[in-house]
Amino acid sequence: MKRIASFSVDHDRILPGMYISRIDGDVCTFDLRTRRPNCGDYMDNRTMHSVEHMLATLLRNGEIGESVIYFGPMGCQTGFYLLTRDLAPETVREALLHALEQTVAYTGDMPGAARKECGNYLNLSLEDAKKECAAYLAVLKEQKGGFSYAE
Ligand SMILES: [Zn+2]
């Protein structure tokens, strides 16, 4: 079997940040890396799940909502994938920064946190989502350069 593109990146060199993972026509897959790979520091499931509920909801309800194809966690527990259609990376970055800020400031009920809305509805925590999003917000604000893995 062919090795897929995302396995071809040297994960020991990926630092937390926002990267373009791949481009398929007008669909761009962003690697939203919240933790450094293979360093013993991983998101727990409740954190990933909670960030998924918040950012999927806020991104789809925001300025780029119509162009969001998918948002969800990586199984390796070190980041998320965001797929968008026909948008400039800088536009996506701005929308992501806004959604992260909205999560940090959020005071309502967790979206989709009812039994009928989610497959594991008790495994959610707004506080966990806020903590992860605040940390990632700081990372993105510090990130220099473009969206390429290569430094
Ligand atoms: Zn859920």
Backbone and ligand atoms as CSV (ligand in chain L), in Angstrom:
chain,resi,resn,atom,element,x,y,z
A,1,MET,N,N,0.829,-1.198,0.000
A,1,MET,CA,C,0.000,0.000,0.000
A,1,MET,C,C,0.866,1.253,0.000
A,2,LYS,N,N,0.383,2.287,-0.640
A,2,LYS,CA,C,1.112,3.555,-0.656
A,2,LYS,C,C,0.979,4.237,0.702
A,3,ARG,N,N,2.056,4.883,1.120
A,3,ARG,CA,C,1.989,5.666,2.346
A,3,ARG,C,C,1.256,6.972,2.059
A,4,ILE,N,N,0.260,7.286,2.843
A,4,ILE,CA,C,-0.527,8.487,2.566
A,4,ILE,C,C,0.270,9.735,2.944
A,5,ALA,N,N,-0.107,10.857,2.328
A,5,ALA,CA,C,0.682,12.096,2.447
A,5,ALA,C,C,0.916,12.507,3.893
A,6,SER,N,N,-0.099,12.375,4.751
A,6,SER,CA,C,0.066,12.883,6.120
A,6,SER,C,C,1.041,12.037,6.938
A,7,PHE,N,N,1.359,10.807,6.464
A,7,PHE,CA,C,2.377,9.997,7.151
A,7,PHE,C,C,3.777,10.328,6.643
A,8,SER,N,N,3.854,11.102,5.583
A,8,SER,CA,C,5.147,11.414,4.985
A,8,SER,C,C,5.818,12.634,5.612
A,9,VAL,N,N,5.105,13.316,6.496
A,9,VAL,CA,C,5.681,14.462,7.200
A,9,VAL,C,C,6.437,13.931,8.409
A,10,ASP,N,N,7.646,14.442,8.630
A,10,ASP,CA,C,8.425,14.014,9.797
A,10,ASP,C,C,7.786,14.592,11.070
A,11,HIS,N,N,7.080,13.748,11.800
A,11,HIS,CA,C,6.320,14.231,12.956
A,11,HIS,C,C,7.203,14.706,14.104
A,12,ASP,N,N,8.472,14.291,14.094
A,12,ASP,CA,C,9.386,14.792,15.134
A,12,ASP,C,C,9.723,16.261,14.923
A,13,ARG,N,N,9.410,16.780,13.728
A,13,ARG,CA,C,9.725,18.181,13.437
A,13,ARG,C,C,8.495,19.084,13.485
A,14,ILE,N,N,7.326,18.505,13.749
A,14,ILE,CA,C,6.115,19.329,13.790
A,14,ILE,C,C,5.977,19.979,15.167
A,15,LEU,N,N,5.893,21.289,15.145
A,15,LEU,CA,C,5.644,22.034,16.387
A,15,LEU,C,C,4.173,22.447,16.411
A,16,PRO,N,N,3.628,22.740,17.598
A,16,PRO,CA,C,2.260,23.240,17.638
A,16,PRO,C,C,2.105,24.447,16.704
A,17,GLY,N,N,1.003,24.485,15.974
A,17,GLY,CA,C,0.769,25.557,15.014
A,17,GLY,C,C,-0.350,25.175,14.063
A,18,MET,N,N,-0.456,25.957,12.987
A,18,MET,CA,C,-1.483,25.709,11.962
A,18,MET,C,C,-0.785,25.501,10.627
A,19,TYR,N,N,-1.043,24.371,10.003
A,19,TYR,CA,C,-0.353,24.019,8.762
A,19,TYR,C,C,-1.342,23.549,7.705
A,20,ILE,N,N,-0.923,23.699,6.446
A,20,ILE,CA,C,-1.691,23.083,5.362
A,20,ILE,C,C,-1.190,21.657,5.215
A,21,SER,N,N,-2.089,20.708,5.432
A,21,SER,CA,C,-1.742,19.296,5.336
A,21,SER,C,C,-1.804,18.812,3.896
A,22,ARG,N,N,-2.878,19.205,3.199
A,22,ARG,CA,C,-3.008,18.829,1.790
A,22,ARG,C,C,-4.070,19.696,1.122
A,23,ILE,N,N,-3.990,19.717,-0.211
A,23,ILE,CA,C,-4.962,20.459,-1.009
A,23,ILE,C,C,-5.512,19.500,-2.060
A,24,ASP,N,N,-6.817,19.388,-2.108
A,24,ASP,CA,C,-7.497,18.549,-3.095
A,24,ASP,C,C,-8.485,19.428,-3.860
A,25,GLY,N,N,-8.065,19.886,-5.036
A,25,GLY,CA,C,-8.926,20.800,-5.784
A,25,GLY,C,C,-9.120,22.076,-4.990
A,26,ASP,N,N,-10.362,22.416,-4.685
A,26,ASP,CA,C,-10.614,23.644,-3.916
A,26,ASP,C,C,-10.790,23.365,-2.423
A,27,VAL,N,N,-10.523,22.124,-2.016
A,27,VAL,CA,C,-10.634,21.778,-0.590
A,27,VAL,C,C,-9.247,21.756,0.042
A,28,CYS,N,N,-9.109,22.495,1.135
A,28,CYS,CA,C,-7.837,22.549,1.851
A,28,CYS,C,C,-7.998,21.870,3.204
A,29,THR,N,N,-7.071,20.965,3.516
A,29,THR,CA,C,-7.054,20.313,4.824
A,29,THR,C,C,-5.990,20.974,5.685
A,30,PHE,N,N,-6.406,21.564,6.785
A,30,PHE,CA,C,-5.474,22.190,7.719
A,30,PHE,C,C,-5.164,21.231,8.858
A,31,ASP,N,N,-3.900,21.203,9.218
A,31,ASP,CA,C,-3.413,20.479,10.386
A,31,ASP,C,C,-3.355,21.510,11.519
A,32,LEU,N,N,-4.288,21.392,12.452
A,32,LEU,CA,C,-4.309,22.305,13.598
A,32,LEU,C,C,-3.644,21.568,14.757
A,33,ARG,N,N,-2.350,21.763,14.868
A,33,ARG,CA,C,-1.554,20.974,15.816
A,33,ARG,C,C,-1.510,21.692,17.157
A,34,THR,N,N,-2.130,21.102,18.147
A,34,THR,CA,C,-2.192,21.743,19.463
A,34,THR,C,C,-1.084,21.255,20.401
A,35,ARG,N,N,-0.550,20.067,20.121
A,35,ARG,CA,C,0.508,19.508,20.976
A,35,ARG,C,C,1.647,19.011,20.089
A,36,ARG,N,N,2.839,19.001,20.639
A,36,ARG,CA,C,3.977,18.487,19.891
A,36,ARG,C,C,3.898,16.958,19.845
A,37,PRO,N,N,3.983,16.368,18.640
A,37,PRO,CA,C,3.849,14.914,18.514
A,37,PRO,C,C,4.918,14.141,19.296
A,38,ASN,N,N,4.512,13.001,19.811
A,38,ASN,CA,C,5.431,12.033,20.417
A,38,ASN,C,C,6.289,12.606,21.541
A,39,CYS,N,N,5.724,13.482,22.328
A,39,CYS,CA,C,6.468,14.050,23.454
A,39,CYS,C,C,5.779,13.778,24.793
A,40,GLY,N,N,4.870,12.847,24.785
A,40,GLY,CA,C,4.241,12.452,26.047
A,40,GLY,C,C,3.134,13.384,26.512
A,41,ASP,N,N,2.841,14.402,25.714
A,41,ASP,CA,C,1.832,15.391,26.095
A,41,ASP,C,C,0.664,15.295,25.104
A,42,TYR,N,N,-0.414,14.633,25.522
A,42,TYR,CA,C,-1.532,14.384,24.622
A,42,TYR,C,C,-2.828,14.935,25.212
A,43,MET,N,N,-3.740,15.304,24.327
A,43,MET,CA,C,-5.070,15.683,24.796
A,43,MET,C,C,-5.801,14.423,25.258
A,44,ASP,N,N,-6.564,14.546,26.334
A,44,ASP,CA,C,-7.407,13.405,26.697
A,44,ASP,C,C,-8.685,13.460,25.862
A,45,ASN,N,N,-9.431,12.369,25.903
A,45,ASN,CA,C,-10.605,12.291,25.025
A,45,ASN,C,C,-11.634,13.362,25.332
A,46,ARG,N,N,-11.833,13.659,26.602
A,46,ARG,CA,C,-12.842,14.661,26.948
A,46,ARG,C,C,-12.469,16.050,26.398
A,47,THR,N,N,-11.168,16.354,26.440
A,47,THR,CA,C,-10.702,17.628,25.880
A,47,THR,C,C,-10.944,17.687,24.375
A,48,MET,N,N,-10.535,16.639,23.667
A,48,MET,CA,C,-10.725,16.624,22.205
A,48,MET,C,C,-12.191,16.726,21.843
A,49,HIS,N,N,-13.004,15.954,22.555
A,49,HIS,CA,C,-14.436,15.922,22.282
A,49,HIS,C,C,-15.071,17.293,22.542
A,50,SER,N,N,-14.666,17.930,23.603
A,50,SER,CA,C,-15.235,19.228,23.980
A,50,SER,C,C,-14.818,20.330,22.998
A,51,VAL,N,N,-13.556,20.309,22.598
A,51,VAL,CA,C,-13.094,21.277,21.593
A,51,VAL,C,C,-13.828,21.038,20.277
A,52,GLU,N,N,-14.029,19.769,19.932
A,52,GLU,CA,C,-14.757,19.438,18.702
A,52,GLU,C,C,-16.157,20.058,18.717
A,53,HIS,N,N,-16.871,19.878,19.823
A,53,HIS,CA,C,-18.229,20.443,19.900
A,53,HIS,C,C,-18.207,21.969,19.771
A,54,MET,N,N,-17.282,22.609,20.455
A,54,MET,CA,C,-17.254,24.078,20.447
A,54,MET,C,C,-16.821,24.632,19.093
A,55,LEU,N,N,-15.689,24.160,18.585
A,55,LEU,CA,C,-15.167,24.761,17.352
A,55,LEU,C,C,-15.991,24.374,16.132
A,56,ALA,N,N,-16.492,23.150,16.072
A,56,ALA,CA,C,-17.354,22.777,14.940
A,56,ALA,C,C,-18.574,23.689,14.909
A,57,THR,N,N,-19.162,23.933,16.061
A,57,THR,CA,C,-20.347,24.788,16.142
A,57,THR,C,C,-20.013,26.236,15.788
A,58,LEU,N,N,-18.960,26.769,16.394
A,58,LEU,CA,C,-18.631,28.182,16.186
A,58,LEU,C,C,-18.129,28.452,14.764
A,59,LEU,N,N,-17.316,27.560,14.219
A,59,LEU,CA,C,-16.822,27.759,12.853
A,59,LEU,C,C,-17.964,27.697,11.847
A,60,ARG,N,N,-18.884,26.751,12.048
A,60,ARG,CA,C,-20.001,26.608,11.110
A,60,ARG,C,C,-21.018,27.736,11.242
A,61,ASN,N,N,-21.025,28.384,12.386
A,61,ASN,CA,C,-21.935,29.518,12.590
A,61,ASN,C,C,-21.279,30.864,12.288
A,62,GLY,N,N,-19.987,30.840,11.970
A,62,GLY,CA,C,-19.253,32.088,11.750
A,62,GLY,C,C,-19.179,32.470,10.281
A,63,GLU,N,N,-18.269,33.409,10.012
A,63,GLU,CA,C,-18.127,33.988,8.675
A,63,GLU,C,C,-17.824,32.968,7.585
A,64,ILE,N,N,-17.053,31.930,7.934
A,64,ILE,CA,C,-16.671,30.948,6.908
A,64,ILE,C,C,-17.556,29.704,6.957
A,65,GLY,N,N,-18.621,29.759,7.728
A,65,GLY,CA,C,-19.476,28.591,7.983
A,65,GLY,C,C,-19.868,27.799,6.749
A,66,GLU,N,N,-20.241,28.505,5.696
A,66,GLU,CA,C,-20.699,27.825,4.476
A,66,GLU,C,C,-19.571,27.063,3.789
A,67,SER,N,N,-18.338,27.409,4.117
A,67,SER,CA,C,-17.182,26.798,3.453
A,67,SER,C,C,-16.468,25.760,4.318
A,68,VAL,N,N,-17.002,25.494,5.499
A,68,VAL,CA,C,-16.403,24.478,6.366
A,68,VAL,C,C,-16.943,23.101,5.977
A,69,ILE,N,N,-16.027,22.220,5.580
A,69,ILE,CA,C,-16.417,20.865,5.185
A,69,ILE,C,C,-16.413,19.947,6.409
A,70,TYR,N,N,-15.379,20.084,7.245
A,70,TYR,CA,C,-15.230,19.162,8.373
A,70,TYR,C,C,-14.300,19.765,9.417
A,71,PHE,N,N,-14.595,19.474,10.679
A,71,PHE,CA,C,-13.667,19.762,11.769
A,71,PHE,C,C,-13.720,18.593,12.743
A,72,GLY,N,N,-12.574,18.067,13.119
A,72,GLY,CA,C,-12.583,16.973,14.085
A,72,GLY,C,C,-11.189,16.631,14.565
A,73,PRO,N,N,-11.094,15.866,15.663
A,73,PRO,CA,C,-9.794,15.559,16.276
A,73,PRO,C,C,-9.005,14.488,15.541
A,74,MET,N,N,-7.687,14.574,15.657
A,74,MET,CA,C,-6.796,13.515,15.170
A,74,MET,C,C,-6.783,12.381,16.198
A,75,GLY,N,N,-6.756,11.176,15.708
A,75,GLY,CA,C,-6.712,10.024,16.609
A,75,GLY,C,C,-5.462,9.973,17.473
A,76,CYS,N,N,-4.385,10.632,17.046
A,76,CYS,CA,C,-3.129,10.622,17.807
A,76,CYS,C,C,-3.163,11.594,18.993
A,77,GLN,N,N,-4.267,12.319,19.149
A,77,GLN,CA,C,-4.487,13.198,20.309
A,77,GLN,C,C,-3.551,14.400,20.371
A,78,THR,N,N,-2.997,14.798,19.199
A,78,THR,CA,C,-2.116,15.973,19.213
A,78,THR,C,C,-2.640,17.123,18.355
A,79,GLY,N,N,-3.861,17.004,17.849
A,79,GLY,CA,C,-4.386,18.100,17.051
A,79,GLY,C,C,-5.730,17.797,16.432
A,80,PHE,N,N,-6.123,18.663,15.493
A,80,PHE,CA,C,-7.421,18.569,14.819
A,80,PHE,C,C,-7.218,18.774,13.326
A,81,TYR,N,N,-8.173,18.292,12.565
A,81,TYR,CA,C,-8.227,18.597,11.136
A,81,TYR,C,C,-9.383,19.528,10.866
A,82,LEU,N,N,-9.114,20.523,10.026
A,82,LEU,CA,C,-10.159,21.425,9.556
A,82,LEU,C,C,-10.102,21.442,8.039
A,83,LEU,N,N,-11.213,21.105,7.401
A,83,LEU,CA,C,-11.294,21.109,5.948
A,83,LEU,C,C,-12.215,22.244,5.501
A,84,THR,N,N,-11.684,23.070,4.594
A,84,THR,CA,C,-12.473,24.192,4.093
A,84,THR,C,C,-12.460,24.190,2.569
A,85,ARG,N,N,-13.450,24.824,1.978
A,85,ARG,CA,C,-13.549,24.899,0.526
A,85,ARG,C,C,-13.354,26.331,0.047
A,86,ASP,N,N,-12.406,26.506,-0.887
A,86,ASP,CA,C,-12.283,27.748,-1.638
A,86,ASP,C,C,-12.073,28.985,-0.758
A,87,LEU,N,N,-11.164,28.869,0.209
A,87,LEU,CA,C,-10.865,30.014,1.069
A,87,LEU,C,C,-9.358,30.221,1.136
A,88,ALA,N,N,-8.939,31.473,1.270
A,88,ALA,CA,C,-7.529,31.760,1.484
A,88,ALA,C,C,-7.143,31.314,2.897
A,89,PRO,N,N,-5.951,30.721,3.059
A,89,PRO,CA,C,-5.528,30.260,4.388
A,89,PRO,C,C,-5.602,31.358,5.459
A,90,GLU,N,N,-5.261,32.567,5.075
A,90,GLU,CA,C,-5.297,33.655,6.068
A,90,GLU,C,C,-6.724,33.942,6.544
A,91,THR,N,N,-7.693,33.774,5.652
A,91,THR,CA,C,-9.109,33.935,6.024
A,91,THR,C,C,-9.518,32.856,7.028
A,92,VAL,N,N,-9.042,31.643,6.787
A,92,VAL,CA,C,-9.362,30.531,7.692
A,92,VAL,C,C,-8.702,30.771,9.052
A,93,ARG,N,N,-7.466,31.262,9.026
A,93,ARG,CA,C,-6.758,31.548,10.273
A,93,ARG,C,C,-7.519,32.593,11.093
A,94,GLU,N,N,-7.959,33.644,10.443
A,94,GLU,CA,C,-8.708,34.693,11.156
A,94,GLU,C,C,-9.988,34.137,11.777
A,95,ALA,N,N,-10.695,33.305,11.021
A,95,ALA,CA,C,-11.942,32.705,11.530
A,95,ALA,C,C,-11.655,31.758,12.691
A,96,LEU,N,N,-10.551,31.037,12.591
A,96,LEU,CA,C,-10.172,30.128,13.668
A,96,LEU,C,C,-9.806,30.898,14.935
A,97,LEU,N,N,-9.034,31.959,14.770
A,97,LEU,CA,C,-8.681,32.790,15.935
A,97,LEU,C,C,-9.948,33.312,16.614
A,98,HIS,N,N,-10.896,33.743,15.812
A,98,HIS,CA,C,-12.155,34.265,16.360
A,98,HIS,C,C,-12.923,33.168,17.107
A,99,ALA,N,N,-13.001,31.985,16.515
A,99,ALA,CA,C,-13.723,30.874,17.157
A,99,ALA,C,C,-13.035,30.451,18.468
A,100,LEU,N,N,-11.710,30.503,18.474
A,100,LEU,CA,C,-10.975,30.168,19.703
A,100,LEU,C,C,-11.261,31.211,20.785
A,101,GLU,N,N,-11.262,32.476,20.386
A,101,GLU,CA,C,-11.573,33.545,21.351
A,101,GLU,C,C,-13.001,33.413,21.876
A,102,GLN,N,N,-13.920,33.081,20.989
A,102,GLN,CA,C,-15.314,32.889,21.398
A,102,GLN,C,C,-15.440,31.731,22.398
A,103,THR,N,N,-14.676,30.678,22.165
A,103,THR,CA,C,-14.723,29.532,23.084
A,103,THR,C,C,-14.202,29.932,24.465
A,104,VAL,N,N,-13.096,30.646,24.478
A,104,VAL,CA,C,-12.506,31.061,25.757
A,104,VAL,C,C,-13.480,31.940,26.552
A,105,ALA,N,N,-14.275,32.747,25.832
A,105,ALA,CA,C,-15.207,33.680,26.484
A,105,ALA,C,C,-16.598,33.088,26.688
A,106,TYR,N,N,-16.823,31.868,26.248
A,106,TYR,CA,C,-18.168,31.291,26.200
A,106,TYR,C,C,-18.748,31.051,27.595
A,107,THR,N,N,-20.009,31.380,27.750
A,107,THR,CA,C,-20.651,31.189,29.060
A,107,THR,C,C,-21.941,30.368,28.981
A,108,GLY,N,N,-22.361,29.994,27.786
A,108,GLY,CA,C,-23.622,29.250,27.644
A,108,GLY,C,C,-23.461,27.762,27.883
A,109,ASP,N,N,-24.463,27.003,27.497
A,109,ASP,CA,C,-24.385,25.546,27.582
A,109,ASP,C,C,-23.541,25.018,26.425
A,110,MET,N,N,-22.855,23.922,26.671
A,110,MET,CA,C,-22.088,23.257,25.613
A,110,MET,C,C,-23.034,22.847,24.480
A,111,PRO,N,N,-22.754,23.257,23.241
A,111,PRO,CA,C,-23.629,22.848,22.140
A,111,PRO,C,C,-23.614,21.327,21.931
A,112,GLY,N,N,-24.746,20.774,21.634
A,112,GLY,CA,C,-24.827,19.345,21.306
A,112,GLY,C,C,-24.579,18.416,22.473
A,113,ALA,N,N,-24.812,18.889,23.678
A,113,ALA,CA,C,-24.464,18.090,24.861
A,113,ALA,C,C,-25.638,17.286,25.423
A,114,ALA,N,N,-26.648,17.066,24.601
A,114,ALA,CA,C,-27.781,16.237,25.047
A,114,ALA,C,C,-27.637,14.814,24.519
A,115,ARG,N,N,-28.229,13.888,25.216
A,115,ARG,CA,C,-28.134,12.479,24.845
A,115,ARG,C,C,-28.513,12.238,23.380
A,116,LYS,N,N,-29.566,12.899,22.906
A,116,LYS,CA,C,-30.031,12.692,21.530
A,116,LYS,C,C,-29.091,13.319,20.493
A,117,GLU,N,N,-28.198,14.197,20.932
A,117,GLU,CA,C,-27.356,14.947,19.993
A,117,GLU,C,C,-25.935,14.401,19.833
A,118,CYS,N,N,-25.528,13.492,20.700
A,118,CYS,CA,C,-24.117,13.117,20.770
A,118,CYS,C,C,-23.975,11.662,21.211
A,119,GLY,N,N,-22.901,11.027,20.744
A,119,GLY,CA,C,-22.684,9.622,21.051
A,119,GLY,C,C,-22.054,9.341,22.408
A,120,ASN,N,N,-21.615,10.374,23.094
A,120,ASN,CA,C,-21.004,10.200,24.414
A,120,ASN,C,C,-21.173,11.509,25.187
A,121,TYR,N,N,-22.432,11.868,25.389
A,121,TYR,CA,C,-22.773,13.231,25.809
A,121,TYR,C,C,-22.315,13.591,27.219
A,122,LEU,N,N,-22.009,12.605,28.048
A,122,LEU,CA,C,-21.525,12.911,29.400
A,122,LEU,C,C,-20.034,13.230,29.412
A,123,ASN,N,N,-19.362,12.901,28.319
A,123,ASN,CA,C,-17.916,13.100,28.248
A,123,ASN,C,C,-17.585,14.452,27.602
A,124,LEU,N,N,-18.073,15.517,28.210
A,124,LEU,CA,C,-17.876,16.870,27.706
A,124,LEU,C,C,-17.599,17.811,28.863
A,125,SER,N,N,-16.743,18.807,28.615
A,125,SER,CA,C,-16.432,19.792,29.647
A,125,SER,C,C,-16.088,21.122,28.991
A,126,LEU,N,N,-16.878,22.124,29.249
A,126,LEU,CA,C,-16.588,23.454,28.700
A,126,LEU,C,C,-15.242,23.962,29.221
A,127,GLU,N,N,-14.955,23.679,30.475
A,127,GLU,CA,C,-13.680,24.143,31.041
A,127,GLU,C,C,-12.483,23.518,30.325
A,128,ASP,N,N,-12.592,22.236,29.992
A,128,ASP,CA,C,-11.504,21.579,29.254
A,128,ASP,C,C,-11.328,22.207,27.875
A,129,ALA,N,N,-12.450,22.509,27.216
A,129,ALA,CA,C,-12.381,23.143,25.895
A,129,ALA,C,C,-11.729,24.523,26.000
A,130,LYS,N,N,-12.112,25.283,26.988
A,130,LYS,CA,C,-11.553,26.634,27.167
A,130,LYS,C,C,-10.045,26.574,27.395
A,131,LYS,N,N,-9.615,25.637,28.211
A,131,LYS,CA,C,-8.198,25.519,28.539
A,131,LYS,C,C,-7.371,25.197,27.289
A,132,GLU,N,N,-7.843,24.226,26.516
A,132,GLU,CA,C,-7.117,23.838,25.293
A,132,GLU,C,C,-7.126,24.980,24.273
A,133,CYS,N,N,-8.272,25.617,24.133
A,133,CYS,CA,C,-8.395,26.695,23.137
A,133,CYS,C,C,-7.563,27.914,23.530
A,134,ALA,N,N,-7.492,28.207,24.807
A,134,ALA,CA,C,-6.662,29.336,25.254
A,134,ALA,C,C,-5.192,29.062,24.957
A,135,ALA,N,N,-4.753,27.845,25.209
A,135,ALA,CA,C,-3.355,27.481,24.946
A,135,ALA,C,C,-3.060,27.536,23.447
A,136,TYR,N,N,-3.985,27.046,22.644
A,136,TYR,CA,C,-3.764,27.020,21.190
A,136,TYR,C,C,-3.826,28.430,20.601
A,137,LEU,N,N,-4.668,29.250,21.156
A,137,LEU,CA,C,-4.752,30.657,20.733
A,137,LEU,C,C,-3.388,31.335,20.901
A,138,ALA,N,N,-2.756,31.100,22.020
A,138,ALA,CA,C,-1.431,31.686,22.283
A,138,ALA,C,C,-0.414,31.166,21.267
A,139,VAL,N,N,-0.508,29.880,20.932
A,139,VAL,CA,C,0.397,29.291,19.932
A,139,VAL,C,C,0.217,29.967,18.578
A,140,LEU,N,N,-1.029,30.122,18.159
A,140,LEU,CA,C,-1.295,30.697,16.831
A,140,LEU,C,C,-0.855,32.156,16.748
A,141,LYS,N,N,-1.029,32.874,17.830
A,141,LYS,CA,C,-0.628,34.278,17.823
A,141,LYS,C,C,0.889,34.423,17.732
A,142,GLU,N,N,1.619,33.412,18.207
A,142,GLU,CA,C,3.083,33.435,18.165
A,142,GLU,C,C,3.641,32.895,16.858
A,143,GLN,N,N,2.828,32.118,16.122
A,143,GLN,CA,C,3.345,31.440,14.935
A,143,GLN,C,C,3.805,32.434,13.882
A,144,LYS,N,N,5.042,32.266,13.446
A,144,LYS,CA,C,5.606,33.125,12.415
A,144,LYS,C,C,5.563,32.402,11.071
A,145,GLY,N,N,5.604,33.174,10.011
A,145,GLY,CA,C,5.687,32.582,8.691
A,145,GLY,C,C,4.371,32.061,8.170
A,146,GLY,N,N,4.427,31.193,7.189
A,146,GLY,CA,C,3.220,30.725,6.525
A,146,GLY,C,C,2.639,29.474,7.134
A,147,PHE,N,N,2.028,28.669,6.297
A,147,PHE,CA,C,1.294,27.488,6.755
A,147,PHE,C,C,1.997,26.204,6.333
A,148,SER,N,N,3.268,26.337,5.965
A,148,SER,CA,C,4.021,25.180,5.504
A,148,SER,C,C,4.692,24.473,6.680
A,149,TYR,N,N,4.804,23.148,6.597
A,149,TYR,CA,C,5.506,22.396,7.640
A,149,TYR,C,C,6.988,22.750,7.683
A,150,ALA,N,N,7.536,22.977,6.480
A,150,ALA,CA,C,8.975,23.250,6.405
A,150,ALA,C,C,9.296,24.593,7.056
A,151,GLU,N,N,10.323,24.598,7.915
A,151,GLU,CA,C,10.648,25.868,8.588
A,151,GLU,C,C,11.704,26.647,7.849
L,1,ZN,ZN,ZN,-20.208,14.574,20.905
